[in-house]
Amino acid sequence: MCGIVLAIIIICFCCWFVLPAYHRWTERQLDKPLGLYWRAIGSVAPNRGEELRDEKLARALAEKTEFTRDEWESFGIARVYLHTFIKSDAAYFKPTVDKPAACTPPAPEVRVSNM
């Protein structure tokens, strides 16, 4: 019984103090809020994490995955975490700290014939 109580205390401590402090530290390191950049993670919801339900952001993610600070603030979302995900159309998205790399098409295959 004592072990269960201790586990609950540790979980509560992490949820109330450690995770928010880590998020504030991340924002200070980046000098920008988490939520400006998003990446598609597929058509299946992640097994872990917290689903964000925000219709305005979901519609916006159908169009683009990079937002300005003003655009992000217009959503009125208080906070997202790295484990947050959201469904937009048939795809799921997660916030990322870095700007996603641009997709570059693969180089064309060059065939050399022996004449």
VOBA-1610 file (N, C-alpha, C; in pm, whole numbers, padded with zeros to 5 digits, always signed):
BEGIN
Met+00082-00119+00000Met+00000+00000+00000Met+00087+00126+00000Cys+00193+00123+00079Cys+00283+00237+00089Cys+00349+00265-00046Gly+00381+00158-00121Gly+00443+00174-00252Gly+00351+00242-00352Ile+00222+00211-00344Ile+00124+00271-00434Ile+00111+00420-00405Val+00105+00455-00279Val+00095+00596-00240Val+00218+00673-00286Leu+00335+00615-00268Leu+00459+00678-00313Leu+00459+00698-00464Ala+00414+00597-00539Ala+00407+00609-00685Ala+00313+00720-00726Ile+00200+00734-00661Ile+00104+00840-00692Ile+00165+00976-00662Ile+00235+00988-00552Ile+00300+01116-00517Ile+00404+01153-00622Ile+00483+01057-00668Ile+00586+01083-00769Ile+00522+01125-00900Ile+00417+01056-00941Ile+00348+01091-01065Ile+00290+01232-01057Cys+00226+01264-00947Cys+00169+01398-00930Cys+00277+01504-00934Phe+00389+01479-00867Phe+00500+01573-00866Phe+00549+01599-01008Cys+00566+01492-01085Cys+00614+01507-01223Cys+00514+01585-01308Cys+00387+01555-01295Cys+00285+01623-01376Cys+00271+01770-01341Trp+00282+01802-01213Trp+00258+01940-01170Trp+00381+02028-01172Phe+00500+01968-01156Phe+00619+02050-01143Phe+00724+02024-01251Val+00756+01899-01275Val+00866+01867-01365Val+00832+01898-01510Leu+00720+01847-01561Leu+00685+01869-01702Leu+00664+02017-01735Pro+00588+02093-01656Pro+00574+02236-01687Pro+00708+02311-01680Ala+00793+02275-01584Ala+00924+02340-01574Ala+01009+02307-01696Tyr+01003+02182-01742Tyr+01078+02144-01863Tyr+01027+02222-01984His+00896+02237-01995His+00839+02309-02108His+00883+02456-02105Arg+00879+02519-01988Arg+00924+02658-01978Arg+01072+02669-02014Trp+01153+02573-01972Trp+01295+02573-02006Trp+01312+02560-02157Thr+01235+02471-02220Thr+01243+02452-02365Thr+01210+02582-02437Glu+01104+02650-02394Glu+01067+02777-02458Glu+01177+02880-02442Arg+01240+02886-02325Arg+01347+02983-02305Arg+01465+02950-02395Gln+01496+02822-02412Gln+01607+02782-02496Gln+01580+02816-02642Leu+01458+02801-02682Leu+01421+02826-02822Leu+01384+02970-02848Asp+01349+03043-02743Asp+01301+03180-02754Asp+01177+03188-02844Lys+01099+03084-02845Lys+00972+03083-02919Lys+00884+02976-02857Pro+00753+02993-02867Pro+00665+02893-02807Pro+00659+02766-02892Leu+00640+02655-02825Leu+00618+02529-02895Leu+00481+02538-02959Gly+00471+02505-03086Gly+00345+02514-03158Gly+00360+02590-03289Leu+00476+02651-03311Leu+00496+02722-03437Leu+00521+02626-03552Tyr+00579+02510-03524Tyr+00610+02410-03626Tyr+00543+02278-03590Trp+00485+02213-03691Trp+00418+02085-03673Trp+00465+01988-03779Arg+00461+01858-03746Arg+00497+01756-03846Arg+00391+01647-03847Ala+00364+01597-03966Ala+00267+01488-03981Ala+00330+01360-03928Ile+00251+01282-03855Ile+00304+01157-03797Ile+00227+01034-03846Gly+00138+01052-03942Gly+00067+00938-03998Gly-00084+00947-03978Ser-00150+00839-04016Ser-00297+00837-04012Ser-00351+00763-03890Val-00262+00717-03803Val-00303+00645-03683Val-00262+00727-03561Ala-00352+00737-03465Ala-00323+00813-03343Ala-00209+00747-03265Pro-00121+00827-03206Pro-00014+00769-03125Pro-00071+00692-03006Asn+00005+00592-02960Asn-00036+00513-02844Asn-00030+00595-02716Arg+00063+00689-02711Arg+00080+00771-02591Arg+00073+00918-02629Gly+00042+00999-02533Gly+00035+01142-02556Gly-00102+01196-02523Glu-00117+01324-02543Glu-00242+01392-02512Glu-00299+01451-02641Glu-00421+01411-02674Glu-00483+01463-02796Glu-00540+01602-02770Leu-00504+01693-02857Leu-00556+01829-02853Leu-00675+01836-02947Arg-00784+01889-02900Arg-00903+01904-02985Arg-00929+02053-03003Asp-00888+02104-03120Asp-00905+02244-03151Asp-00936+02254-03301Glu-01060+02288-03331Glu-01106+02289-03471Glu-01031+02391-03555Lys-01002+02506-03500Lys-00933+02611-03575Lys-00791+02567-03615Leu-00718+02509-03520Leu-00583+02460-03551Leu-00589+02342-03648Ala-00685+02254-03629Ala-00698+02138-03719Ala-00722+02183-03863Arg-00807+02283-03882Arg-00830+02335-04017Arg-00704+02399-04074Ala-00632+02472-03991Ala-00509+02538-04036Ala-00402+02437-04074Leu-00392+02327-03998Leu-00291+02225-04029Leu-00320+02152-04159Ala-00442+02157-04205Ala-00474+02098-04336Ala-00409+02180-04448Glu-00377+02306-04419Glu-00318+02395-04518Glu-00167+02412-04504Lys-00119+02419-04377Lys+00024+02442-04357Lys+00066+02393-04220Thr+00198+02378-04201Thr+00251+02326-04075Thr+00347+02423-04007Glu+00354+02544-04055Glu+00442+02645-03996Glu+00361+02772-03974Phe+00369+02827-03853Phe+00291+02944-03817Phe+00380+03053-03760Thr+00339+03177-03780Thr+00407+03288-03716Thr+00361+03294-03570Arg+00431+03371-03491Arg+00393+03386-03350Arg+00251+03445-03341Asp+00219+03543-03425Asp+00086+03604-03423Asp-00022+03503-03463Glu+00007+03422-03565Glu-00090+03319-03605Glu-00112+03220-03491Trp-00003+03178-03426Trp-00015+03082-03317Trp-00097+03140-03203Glu-00070+03264-03167Glu-00144+03328-03058Glu-00292+03344-03092Ser-00324+03357-03222Ser-00465+03373-03262Ser-00547+03246-03235Phe-00481+03130-03224Phe-00554+03007-03192Phe-00603+03008-03048Gly-00535+03082-02961Gly-00577+03090-02821Gly-00551+02962-02742Ile-00454+02885-02786Ile-00419+02761-02716Ile-00315+02796-02610Ala-00347+02764-02485Ala-00260+02803-02374Ala-00123+02735-02382Arg-00121+02607-02409Arg+00007+02536-02405Arg-00006+02402-02478Val+00099+02367-02550Val+00112+02232-02606Val+00246+02176-02560Tyr+00255+02046-02561Tyr+00377+01978-02519Tyr+00427+01891-02634Leu+00547+01840-02620Leu+00602+01753-02724Leu+00521+01626-02740His+00447+01585-02637His+00365+01464-02645His+00221+01495-02691Thr+00193+01621-02723Thr+00060+01659-02772Thr+00046+01617-02919Phe-00072+01575-02958Phe-00100+01548-03099Phe-00241+01594-03131Ile-00266+01617-03261Ile-00396+01665-03306Ile-00429+01600-03440Lys-00556+01573-03462Lys-00601+01516-03589Lys-00650+01628-03679Ser-00601+01626-03802Ser-00644+01721-03904Ser-00675+01641-04030Asp-00800+01643-04071Asp-00847+01558-04180Asp-00817+01412-04144Ala-00739+01343-04226Ala-00711+01201-04199Ala-00573+01180-04138Ala-00501+01289-04107Ala-00364+01277-04056Ala-00353+01332-03914Tyr-00255+01281-03843Tyr-00223+01330-03709Tyr-00094+01412-03716Phe-00087+01515-03632Phe+00028+01604-03629Phe+00077+01620-03486Lys+00210+01644-03473Lys+00272+01672-03343Lys+00354+01800-03357Pro+00362+01879-03249Pro+00449+01996-03255Pro+00596+01953-03255Thr+00678+02032-03317Thr+00821+02004-03320Thr+00896+02132-03287Val+01014+02119-03230Val+01089+02237-03190Val+01163+02301-03306Asp+01190+02225-03408Asp+01264+02276-03523Asp+01174+02288-03644Lys+01213+02376-03732Lys+01142+02389-03859Lys+01165+02260-03938Pro+01057+02197-03985Pro+01074+02072-04061Pro+01158+02097-04186Ala+01243+02001-04216Ala+01326+02011-04336Ala+01237+02006-04459Ala+01273+02085-04557Ala+01196+02086-04682Ala+01211+01951-04751Cys+01104+01906-04808Cys+01109+01780-04881Cys+01177+01804-05015Thr+01278+01729-05041Thr+01346+01741-05170Thr+01326+01610-05244Pro+01290+01619-05370Pro+01269+01495-05446Pro+01401+01422-05463Pro+01396+01291-05473Pro+01520+01217-05494Pro+01582+01251-05628Ala+01712+01242-05634Ala+01783+01271-05760Ala+01742+01168-05864Pro+01731+01211-05990Pro+01693+01114-06093Pro+01801+01009-06111Glu+01757+00891-06144Glu+01851+00782-06164Glu+01921+00799-06298Val+02050+00787-06298Val+02128+00801-06420Val+02178+00664-06461Arg+02148+00628-06584Arg+02191+00497-06634Arg+02299+00518-06740Val+02403+00444-06726Val+02512+00450-06822Val+02511+00320-06900Ser+02507+00333-07029Ser+02505+00212-07112Ser+02644+00186-07167Asn+02677+00061-07180Asn+02805+00021-07238Asn+02782-00009-07384Met+02828+00079-07467Met+02808+00058-07611Met+02922-00013-07673
//
